[in-house]
Amino acid sequence: MLNEQRVILMSHLAMHEKREGKENKKIGTYFRSDYISLRLIGSLISASISFVLGFGLYVLYDSEAFVDGIYRADVAQLAGKILLYYVIFVAAYCLISYICFAVRYRKARTRLKVYFNNLRRLQILYQRERKEKRQ
């Protein structure tokens, strides 16, 4: 005989595993600080590549003014200005990434707690059913 509660729990567990279960389990294997640190390193690399590409596009778009600016301005001052823009861009990018990954980690851990609680409830239902069959 099928237990309705057990079927409902098993369908919830199956839906979780099919949707976000694999990603949640990957995230759940890390400590919070390790997960966020690894993702921030990737974000730092992405931000650097994005800045270089964006700067290259700017130079290509307005190359005449850029070259004219190099001849008129002090190269060290121009390099300092570019470095300042780089630091601001990377800091903002990493701050946004930190917030996103912290929220993602918290949500994944919450979903995993619900998943494991449902597993415990399913196990309890199985144990009750076994006891009832024995008696």
MOGI-V806049 format. One record per residue. N is the residue number from 0. PSI is psi in degrees with one decimal (NA if undefined). D_CENTER is the distance of its C-alpha to the mean C-alpha in Angstrom with 1 decimal. Layout:
N&PSI&D_CENTER + N&PSI&D_CENTER
This chain:
0&136.9&43.1 + 1&135.3&39.6 + 2&122.7&38.1 + 3&-41.4&36.4 + 4&-41.4&33.9 + 5&-40.9&32.9 + 6&-42.0&32.4 + 7&-45.4&30.2 + 8&-43.5&28.0 + 9&-36.1&27.8 + 10&-37.7&26.9 + 11&-43.3&24.1 + 12&-42.0&22.8 + 13&-39.7&23.2 + 14&-40.6&21.4 + 15&-45.9&18.4 + 16&-34.6&18.5 + 17&-38.4&19.0 + 18&-77.6&16.2 + 19&10.6&13.0 + 20&-44.0&14.7 + 21&-44.6&13.8 + 22&-41.5&10.0 + 23&-39.6&10.7 + 24&-37.2&13.2 + 25&-47.5&11.1 + 26&-38.4&8.7 + 27&-16.8&12.0 + 28&-13.7&13.7 + 29&153.4&12.2 + 30&157.0&13.4 + 31&-48.6&11.2 + 32&-38.0&12.4 + 33&-45.0&12.0 + 34&-48.5&8.4 + 35&-38.8&7.7 + 36&-45.5&10.7 + 37&-42.1&9.8 + 38&-34.4&6.7 + 39&-33.3&9.2 + 40&-44.4&11.9 + 41&-38.6&10.4 + 42&-37.8&10.0 + 43&-43.2&13.5 + 44&-44.4&14.9 + 45&-42.2&13.6 + 46&-39.9&15.1 + 47&-45.4&18.2 + 48&-42.4&18.8 + 49&-41.2&18.3 + 50&-44.3&20.8 + 51&-43.6&23.2 + 52&-43.2&23.2 + 53&-41.9&23.6 + 54&-40.9&26.3 + 55&-40.5&28.0 + 56&-39.4&28.1 + 57&-44.1&29.6 + 58&-42.3&32.2 + 59&-38.3&33.1 + 60&-44.7&33.4 + 61&51.8&35.6 + 62&-35.0&36.9 + 63&-46.2&40.4 + 64&-35.5&39.4 + 65&-46.9&37.0 + 66&-39.6&39.8 + 67&-39.0&42.3 + 68&-33.8&40.1 + 69&-41.3&39.9 + 70&-32.7&43.7 + 71&-38.0&44.2 + 72&167.8&41.6 + 73&129.8&41.2 + 74&-38.2&38.7 + 75&-39.8&37.5 + 76&-41.5&36.9 + 77&-42.1&35.0 + 78&-38.8&32.9 + 79&-40.0&32.1 + 80&-43.2&31.2 + 81&-41.8&28.8 + 82&-39.2&27.3 + 83&-45.7&27.0 + 84&-38.4&25.2 + 85&-46.9&22.8 + 86&-43.0&22.0 + 87&-45.5&21.6 + 88&-47.6&19.3 + 89&-39.4&17.1 + 90&-45.1&17.1 + 91&-43.2&16.2 + 92&-45.1&13.4 + 93&-34.1&11.9 + 94&-46.1&12.7 + 95&-41.4&10.9 + 96&-41.5&7.7 + 97&-46.4&8.5 + 98&-46.1&9.1 + 99&-45.2&6.2 + 100&-32.2&4.0 + 101&-41.8&7.4 + 102&-42.9&8.0 + 103&-41.4&5.4 + 104&-45.3&7.0 + 105&-43.2&10.2 + 106&-40.8&10.4 + 107&-42.9&9.9 + 108&-38.7&12.5 + 109&-45.0&14.7 + 110&-37.0&14.8 + 111&-38.2&15.6 + 112&-43.6&18.3 + 113&-42.8&19.8 + 114&-48.0&19.8 + 115&-32.9&21.6 + 116&-40.4&23.9 + 117&-36.9&24.8 + 118&-42.5&25.5 + 119&-42.2&27.8 + 120&-39.6&29.5 + 121&-41.0&30.2 + 122&-40.8&31.6 + 123&-40.7&33.8 + 124&-40.5&35.1 + 125&-42.7&36.0 + 126&-40.3&37.8 + 127&-42.5&39.7 + 128&-39.1&40.8 + 129&-42.1&42.0 + 130&-40.1&44.0 + 131&-36.7&45.5 + 132&-34.2&46.5 + 133&-32.8&48.2 + 134&NA&50.3
